[in-house]
Every structure is written in structure tokens, then in C-alpha cells.
Amino acid sequence: MTAPVPVLELRNVTKTYKVPQGYFKPMATLTAVGGVSLTVARGEVHALVGESGSGKSTLAKMLLGLIPASSGEILIDGVPIAKTDRREVARRIQPVFQDPYSSLNPRKSVADLIALPLVAHGIGMPAERQAKVFEMLDAVGLPRRVIDAYPNQLSGGQRQRVAIARALIMRPDVLICDEPTSALDVSVQAQILNLLMDLKREFKLTYFFISHNLAVVEHLADRVAVMYLGRIVEERSRAGLFEAPRHPYSQALLDSVLTPDPELGMPEAGITGAFPNPIAPPPGCTFHPRCPRASDRCKVEVPKAAAVPDGFATCHLAA
């Protein structure tokens, strides 16, 4: 029996930019994403975590087809996105962005916002579109009376529900959720996260979930990839990563999580130094200047992905 084809697959995907350094200096190369390979199984929540500037949002834009990869391949159901019609990619992969106020056109009503993908794809007559809008409002838990409202008349949680309804109206296979709750109040975050899980079951969705909130990731994810300076340093099952991380950066992220117990005080992450310059990354393991366990080998030799239980880690100490 052959293994099922993953709904999303990334094969050595790289994204580089040319960056000016000043007068009379050559352009520098910034590697925003460097050689990322991942597989996302149908029906799972695959989380991507890491510090700001690690390349998470750049990777999301490539998955959505908004920017091309400099090299490598992104496949959906085994077919390269680069060879797939952009409308088909948009039908099958939809985004839910971080700030719903910024991602919704303030001049359009809720009805127009949710129906926009149908209009763009030329699907249905006005009456059919309105029926689908009502269906999506019911699915995301919004009252139908908001259909004529504008984004500034809604709360943050309501705006994010509108954004989710807009993403779902084309019945996509995959939702790319880029920090979908970080701009919301804590109580509203819980509501939106529970809604996302309910919708996942109802619509048989796959989520690629980008977040820096490890508590949310631990609650939602099936698998977790840890990104540092444009590269995946560890990719494991949720239980494997949270119980026994194999990369020092993963361990540092987990150690930095705040705890509700006041007696434990502020967490100690164990990371020294500042985030490195992506234009001139450190030699060897790019994490070695900040790693408490770095050796001389780490300073000169780039680590390879080492197989660990239920995944891999790119660290000389992983095995």
C-alpha cells in the first residue's frame, strides 16, 4: 500500500533578496528562507514557530503564491505550485492574517468582504453568493444582522471571524494562519482558537499555523517546526518536541515561556547575544554565538539534519 501524498510539500525551498549596503558598495544577498523541506499531511495542524525575523511570514507568502521561491519546489497534492494556475492555488490555499483590521477593506461591507473570492472567481449569481455568505456567517458564529456592517463597526474578534469566513467561502483545502490571534484580547483569542478547531473538523481542513505563542501551539498542533534564521532547526511531533526538544534553540524557546506560577519568577531562556545579521550569518551553525552548549565544531561545521524520534533536528548534539 502506497503512502498518501501530502497536501503540502516543500522541497529545499529558498528565498533570497538583494539588499543595498550603501553608495559604492555591491548589493548584498539576504537569505530570508534557506533550504526548507517540510511535508504537511492532510487534516493535520502543522505549526511553525520562531523569533520575529526568522522567515516565517516569508515562507507563508511563498505557500500562498504571493511571492515566488528563488529555488526549490512547493507542491500541493504532488503538483508544483509554480505550474498551477494562480486561481487554482487561491481556491485551494487561503490565508488568515494577523490583524483583521488591516486585512479587511474598510470601505466594503461584511457581505462584500466575504463574497469577494466568489466575485473574483466569477462563481454564482448575486442571490447564490448571498446564500453562501449567510452560510459562512452561521459557520463562524456571526449574527446575520452584521451583513451590512463595516469593519470599523465590529469588534476585533468579529473582524477576525469575517476574515475566516472570507477564507472559507471557497472551501479551500489548506488555511495558512499567520499569527491569527496575536492582535486580539486573551479572552477573544480562546474563542477564535476554539472556532478554528471546530471549523477544521466541519470542513476537513489542514492548517499551516504560524505563531510565536508556544502555549497556543501546544494546544493546537499535531506537528511543530522550529525556524531560526531562515532554516528549520527541528521538526517533530508536538508531544516529542515539548517533552524532549533536541535542538538548544527549541529548548531555549520552551524555557522562555511565561508560567502562571508567581513563585517561579521570570523564565531564563539561556540565550546570549542578539539575533544575528541575516546578511552576514555566522559560520558553521548559525545559532552557535547564542548557544550555551556550542563547541569549537559548531563554529566551523554546518550541522546536518539528524534523525530523532518522530522527526529531525539540525544540531551536532541531536543524536
C-alpha distance (Angstrom), angle and dihedral (degrees) to the residues before:
residue distance angle dihedral
M1 . . .
T2 3.82 . .
A3 3.79 120.6 .
P4 3.81 115.8 -107.0
V5 3.82 117.2 -99.4
P6 3.82 110.3 -107.7
V7 3.79 113.9 -114.9
L8 3.81 89.9 -130.8
E9 3.78 127.4 24.3
L10 3.79 129.9 177.5
R11 3.79 118.0 -163.1
N12 3.80 115.5 -166.3
V13 3.81 92.2 -42.0
T14 3.81 116.3 -171.1
K15 3.81 132.6 -179.6
T16 3.79 120.9 -170.5
Y17 3.79 132.8 176.5
K18 3.78 132.7 -162.1
V19 3.80 109.6 -124.6
P20 3.84 125.8 -167.3
Q21 3.81 115.3 -124.4
G22 3.79 98.7 -169.7
Y23 3.79 139.9 -79.9
F24 3.82 117.5 -23.7
K25 3.80 91.8 5.0
P26 3.81 124.9 113.8
M27 3.78 120.4 -111.7
A28 3.79 113.9 -90.4
T29 3.80 125.3 -137.3
L30 3.78 117.0 -123.6
T31 3.79 114.4 -164.7
A32 3.80 105.3 -152.3
V33 3.82 93.4 172.4
G34 3.78 119.7 18.7
G35 3.78 122.0 -165.6
V36 3.81 100.8 -37.7
S37 3.81 117.5 -179.3
L38 3.81 120.0 -178.1
T39 3.79 139.9 148.1
V40 3.79 123.6 -148.4
A41 3.79 115.6 -160.8
R42 3.78 120.4 -142.9
G43 3.78 113.3 -93.1
E44 3.80 97.3 16.2
V45 3.80 133.0 114.5
H46 3.78 107.0 -126.4
A47 3.80 111.3 -170.3
L48 3.80 127.6 -157.8
V49 3.81 117.3 -159.4
G50 3.79 135.7 177.7
E51 3.78 144.1 114.0
S52 3.79 123.5 -60.5
G53 3.79 108.9 -80.5
S54 3.79 94.8 29.8
G55 3.82 93.2 116.1
K56 3.81 101.5 -101.0
S57 3.82 97.3 129.9
T58 3.82 92.2 43.1
L59 3.78 88.7 55.6
A60 3.81 90.3 49.0
K61 3.82 91.3 52.8
M62 3.80 90.3 52.8
L63 3.80 91.3 50.1
L64 3.80 89.0 52.6
G65 3.80 91.6 49.4
L66 3.81 91.8 -118.5
I67 3.81 92.5 124.4
P68 3.81 127.9 20.2
A69 3.77 123.1 -118.4
S70 3.80 115.5 -111.4
S71 3.81 89.0 -138.2
G72 3.78 139.2 -12.5
E73 3.79 130.0 49.0
I74 3.80 137.1 -83.6
L75 3.79 114.2 -161.2
I76 3.78 132.7 -170.4
D77 3.79 112.9 -159.8
G78 3.80 88.3 -14.7
V79 3.82 95.6 -53.8
P80 3.84 119.1 111.5
I81 3.79 112.6 -113.6
A82 3.81 89.2 -140.8
K83 3.82 89.0 64.1
T84 3.81 94.9 43.5
D85 3.79 124.3 92.2
R86 3.82 110.6 -100.4
R87 3.80 91.6 -126.7
E88 3.79 90.4 54.9
V89 3.81 90.9 49.8
A90 3.81 89.9 49.8
R91 3.80 90.7 49.1
R92 3.79 93.2 52.7
I93 3.82 101.6 35.8
Q94 3.81 120.9 43.6
P95 3.83 131.9 175.6
V96 3.79 133.7 -131.4
F97 3.79 106.8 -164.6
Q98 3.78 132.3 -150.6
D99 3.80 101.0 -110.7
P100 3.81 113.9 40.3
Y101 3.80 92.1 -168.4
S102 3.81 91.3 59.7
S103 3.80 95.0 41.7
L104 3.82 95.4 51.8
N105 3.80 121.7 74.5
P106 3.84 104.4 -118.9
R107 3.82 91.1 -150.0
K108 3.79 95.3 59.7
S109 3.79 127.7 78.6
V110 3.80 123.3 -123.8
A111 3.81 89.8 -101.8
D112 3.81 92.3 53.6
L113 3.81 93.3 44.3
I114 3.80 95.3 52.2
A115 3.82 93.6 42.0
L116 3.82 93.8 47.6
P117 3.85 95.9 96.6
L118 3.81 90.2 51.4
V119 3.80 90.6 51.1
A120 3.81 92.5 46.7
H121 3.81 91.0 51.8
G122 3.82 94.0 41.5
I123 3.80 93.1 -121.0
G124 3.82 120.9 159.7
M125 3.79 136.0 -20.1
P126 3.85 121.8 -78.1
A127 3.81 93.3 -92.8
E128 3.81 91.9 49.9
R129 3.80 91.2 48.1
Q130 3.80 91.4 50.9
A131 3.80 90.4 51.5
K132 3.81 90.3 52.3
V133 3.82 90.4 48.0
F134 3.81 90.2 53.9
E135 3.82 89.0 48.4
M136 3.81 91.2 53.3
L137 3.81 92.7 46.1
D138 3.78 88.8 55.4
A139 3.82 91.4 46.6
V140 3.82 94.2 54.0
G141 3.80 94.6 41.8
L142 3.81 100.6 -109.2
P143 3.81 122.1 140.3
R144 3.79 114.4 -114.9
R145 3.80 91.1 -123.9
V146 3.82 90.0 77.4
I147 3.80 91.6 65.9
D148 3.83 92.2 101.7
A149 3.81 95.8 39.3
Y150 3.81 124.9 108.1
P151 3.83 126.2 -131.2
N152 3.82 93.7 -102.5
Q153 3.80 89.1 58.3
L154 3.82 92.6 57.8
S155 3.78 133.3 75.6
G156 3.80 121.1 -113.1
G157 3.79 92.0 -101.0
Q158 3.81 92.0 49.0
R159 3.81 91.1 49.9
Q160 3.80 90.9 52.4
R161 3.81 89.7 49.9
V162 3.81 88.3 53.6
A163 3.82 89.5 50.7
I164 3.81 90.4 50.5
A165 3.81 91.4 48.0
R166 3.81 90.0 51.5
A167 3.81 90.3 50.5
L168 3.81 92.8 49.8
I169 3.79 100.8 44.7
M170 3.83 91.1 86.5
R171 3.83 89.9 51.4
P172 3.84 94.3 -124.3
D173 3.78 125.4 -166.8
V174 3.82 95.5 -135.8
L175 3.80 134.8 34.2
I176 3.80 117.8 -158.2
C177 3.81 103.0 -151.9
D178 3.82 109.6 -166.7
E179 3.82 106.7 -169.2
P180 3.83 89.8 -43.3
T181 3.82 96.0 178.8
S182 3.82 105.8 31.1
A183 3.83 93.4 96.4
L184 3.83 92.4 52.8
D185 3.79 134.5 84.3
V186 3.80 114.9 -93.9
S187 3.81 94.3 -109.9
V188 3.81 91.0 49.6
Q189 3.81 91.1 46.9
A190 3.79 90.4 62.5
Q191 3.81 91.3 51.0
I192 3.81 93.0 50.6
L193 3.81 93.1 46.3
N194 3.80 91.4 50.6
L195 3.81 89.1 47.7
L196 3.81 91.2 52.0
M197 3.80 91.4 52.7
D198 3.81 91.9 47.8
L199 3.82 90.6 50.0
K200 3.80 90.8 47.8
R201 3.79 90.2 59.8
E202 3.80 95.0 40.7
F203 3.82 96.9 47.9
K204 3.84 97.6 29.0
L205 3.80 91.8 -121.9
T206 3.78 133.6 175.6
Y207 3.81 116.8 -141.7
F208 3.79 129.0 -153.0
F209 3.79 96.9 -165.8
I210 3.83 119.8 -164.8
S211 3.78 115.8 -166.0
H212 3.79 145.6 141.8
N213 3.81 90.9 -154.7
L214 3.79 104.6 97.4
A215 3.80 92.9 -173.9
V216 3.81 89.1 60.9
V217 3.80 91.5 45.4
E218 3.80 92.1 50.9
H219 3.81 89.4 51.9
L220 3.82 97.4 47.1
A221 3.78 113.6 22.9
D222 3.78 131.5 95.2
R223 3.81 93.3 -173.0
V224 3.81 131.3 15.0
A225 3.81 131.3 -153.9
V226 3.81 118.8 -164.3
M227 3.82 115.2 -149.1
Y228 3.79 126.9 -160.3
L229 3.80 125.4 175.1
G230 3.80 93.2 -17.5
R231 3.82 97.4 -46.6
I232 3.78 135.8 95.2
V233 3.80 107.0 -116.5
E234 3.81 96.7 177.3
E235 3.80 135.9 10.4
R236 3.79 119.5 -176.9
S237 3.76 145.2 139.2
R238 3.78 112.6 -76.6
A239 3.81 93.1 -109.4
G240 3.81 93.3 46.5
L241 3.79 94.6 49.9
F242 3.79 97.5 44.6
E243 3.81 94.8 43.4
A244 3.81 100.1 41.9
P245 3.82 116.6 6.0
R246 3.81 112.9 -166.6
H247 3.83 100.4 -161.7
P248 3.83 120.3 70.3
Y249 3.81 90.5 -134.3
S250 3.80 91.4 55.5
Q251 3.80 89.1 49.2
A252 3.81 90.6 49.6
L253 3.80 92.1 51.6
L254 3.80 91.0 51.2
D255 3.80 91.6 46.7
S256 3.81 90.5 53.4
V257 3.82 94.9 60.0
L258 3.79 113.3 115.4
T259 3.79 116.3 -120.2
P260 3.82 126.0 -148.4
D261 3.81 90.1 -133.2
P262 3.85 106.0 100.4
E263 3.81 92.1 -161.4
L264 3.81 91.3 66.3
G265 3.81 92.8 60.5
M266 3.81 123.8 -162.6
P267 3.81 115.2 -14.8
E268 3.81 120.9 -112.3
A269 3.79 110.5 -135.6
G270 3.79 96.1 -172.7
I271 3.82 92.9 -139.3
T272 3.80 114.5 133.6
G273 3.79 127.6 -164.0
A274 3.78 132.2 16.6
F275 3.79 130.1 -62.4
P276 3.83 105.9 -79.7
N277 3.80 125.2 -110.8
P278 3.83 106.6 -94.3
I279 3.82 90.5 -151.3
A280 3.81 90.5 59.8
P281 3.82 106.6 24.8
P282 3.82 119.1 -173.1
P283 3.82 117.2 -92.9
G284 3.77 121.1 -106.8
C285 3.79 111.8 10.2
T286 3.80 105.5 9.3
F287 3.81 90.3 -143.9
H288 3.81 95.7 54.9
P289 3.88 97.4 96.7
R290 3.81 89.1 60.4
C291 3.80 99.8 33.1
P292 3.82 118.6 107.1
R293 3.81 90.5 -155.3
A294 3.82 99.2 47.4
S295 3.80 119.2 136.6
D296 3.80 132.6 -168.3
R297 3.79 88.6 -92.5
C298 3.81 90.7 59.6
K299 3.82 90.3 58.0
V300 3.79 95.5 60.3
E301 3.83 109.7 20.1
V302 3.80 123.5 68.9
P303 3.83 107.4 -135.3
K304 3.78 119.7 -124.2
A305 3.79 125.0 -137.5
A306 3.79 107.2 -85.5
A307 3.78 121.2 -157.8
V308 3.80 112.4 -116.1
P309 3.82 130.1 170.3
D310 3.84 107.9 -57.4
G311 3.81 96.1 -7.0
F312 3.80 144.9 -3.1
A313 3.80 142.1 -76.8
T314 3.81 127.2 -159.5
C315 3.78 99.3 -139.6
H316 3.81 134.5 109.8
L317 3.80 88.1 -131.4
A318 3.81 96.4 48.0
A319 3.78 96.3 97.8
